[in-house]
Amino acid sequence: MSTKRAFMLAILLMLFCLASPQLSAQPSTTDRSKPNKIVFDGDMAALLAQIAELHKVNIGLETAPNQPRTNVKIDFWFATVDDVVEGIIKAAPGYQWRNQGGFIDVYPTDFGCPLLETTVSEFEVNNKDWLAATETLTNLPEVGRELNVLGLTRRNLDKQTPPATLFSVSLRNVSFRRALHEITKSSQNSFWMFKRYGNRGQEFSISNAPF
């Protein structure tokens, strides 16, 4: 199934399961504290992006370098966004998740990229869009040093979900990962994805949609 088709399927399924309580928000026969049901079979990135948009939460996905695309098949009852993410991760071996201060991270259990944990001492952009802000972040000296150590090069600098909202943000002493969350939140987006690819995983992309 193509990413575009999976994304549209996610929209339809989530609208059915979440926006139509008269059809789907019925008590489970086993747990009445979880009144909503989700059924999905497709691309995990597309599903997480749609969950983030529908629930207005911030989700960052770091894909496994040896598995840049992961399909999940789920069918369960839930009450909260955390329930949904927990259920998705149970269907995605090799991934784990956490909710830190309202920012949800989905990332590999093994082989996570050290770049995302690089400390950014100072970052500031004014009247920039999401793509320009993430490019500025990637070009910071401490990030550049880590890129050289890891042998990584960023690609896909032309990809962004329109329309581009202009915003300003100022950060001090945060991780690269947290900076991506803050940029995404400030730009009125809900989702970002970090993906490594290439023969040796030497290239990476950062997008605000499940490209």
Residue pairs with C-beta under 8 A, 6 or more apart in sequence:
1 9
1 42
1 43
1 71
3 43
3 45
3 46
3 69
3 210
3 211
5 42
6 42
6 43
6 46
6 47
7 43
7 46
7 49
7 50
7 210
9 40
9 42
9 46
10 40
10 42
10 43
10 46
10 47
10 49
10 50
11 50
13 38
13 39
13 40
14 38
14 47
14 50
14 51
14 54
15 54
16 23
16 24
17 24
17 36
17 37
17 38
17 39
18 24
18 36
18 38
18 54
19 54
21 36
24 36
24 37
25 35
25 36
26 35
26 37
27 35
28 34
28 35
28 37
28 77
30 77
31 77
33 79
34 77
34 78
34 79
34 83
35 77
35 79
36 77
36 78
36 79
37 75
37 76
37 77
37 78
38 74
38 75
38 76
38 78
38 84
38 87
39 74
39 75
40 47
40 72
40 73
40 74
40 75
41 71
41 72
41 73
41 74
42 71
42 72
43 69
43 70
43 71
43 210
44 61
44 70
44 71
44 72
44 88
44 92
45 61
45 63
45 69
45 70
45 193
45 210
46 210
47 72
47 88
48 59
48 61
48 85
48 88
48 106
48 191
48 210
49 59
49 190
49 191
49 193
49 209
49 210
51 57
51 59
51 81
51 84
51 85
52 58
52 59
52 104
52 190
52 191
53 190
53 191
55 81
56 190
57 81
57 102
57 104
57 190
58 102
58 103
58 104
58 181
58 184
58 185
58 190
58 191
59 85
59 104
59 105
59 106
59 190
59 191
59 192
60 103
60 104
60 105
60 106
60 177
60 180
60 181
60 184
60 191
60 192
60 193
60 194
61 106
61 107
61 191
61 192
61 193
61 194
61 210
62 105
62 106
62 107
62 108
62 112
62 113
62 116
62 177
62 193
62 194
62 195
63 69
63 70
63 108
63 193
63 194
63 195
63 196
64 70
64 94
64 95
64 108
64 110
64 111
65 108
65 111
65 113
65 196
65 197
65 201
66 111
66 201
67 94
68 195
68 196
68 197
70 92
70 94
70 95
72 88
72 91
72 92
73 91
74 87
74 88
74 91
76 87
78 84
78 87
81 104
82 99
85 97
85 99
85 104
85 106
86 97
88 106
89 95
89 96
89 97
89 106
94 108
94 109
94 110
95 106
95 107
95 108
95 109
96 106
96 107
96 108
96 109
97 104
97 105
97 106
97 107
98 104
98 105
99 105
103 178
103 181
103 185
105 177
107 116
113 150
113 152
113 194
113 196
113 204
114 146
114 150
115 143
115 146
115 147
115 150
115 152
115 176
115 204
116 175
116 176
116 177
116 180
116 194
117 175
117 176
117 177
118 142
118 143
118 146
118 175
118 176
119 142
119 173
119 174
119 175
119 176
120 137
120 140
120 142
120 143
120 171
120 173
120 174
120 175
120 176
120 179
121 142
121 172
121 173
122 171
122 172
123 136
123 137
123 140
123 169
123 170
123 171
123 172
123 174
123 179
124 168
124 169
124 170
124 171
125 132
125 133
125 136
125 167
125 168
125 169
125 183
126 168
127 166
127 167
127 168
128 136
128 166
128 167
128 168
129 160
129 164
129 165
129 166
129 167
129 187
130 160
130 164
130 165
130 183
130 184
130 187
130 189
130 208
131 157
131 159
131 160
131 164
133 167
133 169
133 183
133 186
133 187
134 180
134 183
134 206
135 157
137 143
137 176
137 179
137 180
137 183
138 147
138 154
138 206
143 176
147 153
147 154
151 200
151 202
152 196
152 202
152 203
152 204
153 202
153 203
153 204
154 203
154 204
154 205
154 206
155 203
155 204
155 205
156 205
156 206
156 207
156 211
159 205
159 207
159 209
159 211
160 207
160 208
160 209
161 189
161 207
161 208
161 209
165 187
165 188
165 189
167 186
167 187
167 188
168 186
169 182
169 183
169 186
171 178
171 179
171 182
174 182
180 192
180 194
180 206
181 192
183 192
184 190
184 191
184 192
184 208
187 208
189 208
191 208
191 209
191 210
192 206
192 207
192 208
193 205
193 206
193 207
193 208
193 209
193 210
193 211
194 204
194 205
194 206
195 204
195 205
195 206
195 207
196 202
196 203
196 204
197 203
197 204
197 205
205 211
